[in-house]
């Protein structure tokens, strides 16, 4: 019984580590691709429309 509980906690730790790696990878990708301003809150994610001609 204790052995089974220990095995379950091992799987839970593996899943947590994989989740952290996936989230970290997505954040790193967005930061490196230039779309990270939405994550950091530093910029507006909506682009400005082009200026109207006079």
C-alpha positions in Angstrom: 0.0 0.0 0.0 2.8 2.4 0.9 4.7 1.4 -2.2 1.8 2.2 -4.4 1.4 5.7 -2.8 5.1 6.4 -3.3 4.7 5.4 -7.0 1.8 7.8 -7.4 3.7 10.7 -5.9 6.6 10.0 -8.3 4.2 10.2 -11.3 2.7 13.4 -9.9 6.2 15.0 -9.5 7.1 14.0 -13.1 3.9 15.6 -14.4 4.5 18.8 -12.4 8.1 19.0 -13.8 6.9 18.4 -17.4 4.2 21.1 -16.9 6.7 23.6 -15.7 9.0 22.8 -18.6 6.2 23.2 -21.1 5.1 26.5 -19.6 8.6 27.8 -19.5 9.2 26.8 -23.1 6.1 28.6 -24.3 7.1 31.8 -22.3 10.7 31.6 -23.7 9.4 31.2 -27.2 7.1 34.2 -26.9 9.8 36.3 -25.5 12.3 35.3 -28.1 9.8 35.7 -31.0 9.0 39.3 -29.9 5.4 38.6 -28.8 6.3 38.6 -25.1 5.1 42.1 -24.4 1.7 40.7 -23.8 3.1 38.4 -21.1 5.2 41.1 -19.5 2.3 43.7 -19.7 4.7 46.2 -21.2 3.0 46.8 -24.5 -0.3 46.8 -26.2 -1.1 43.6 -28.0 -3.5 45.3 -30.4 -1.5 46.8 -33.4 -2.2 50.4 -34.4 -4.0 50.9 -37.7 -2.2 52.6 -40.5 -2.5 56.4 -40.7 -5.2 57.8 -42.9 -4.1 59.7 -46.0 -4.8 63.4 -46.1 
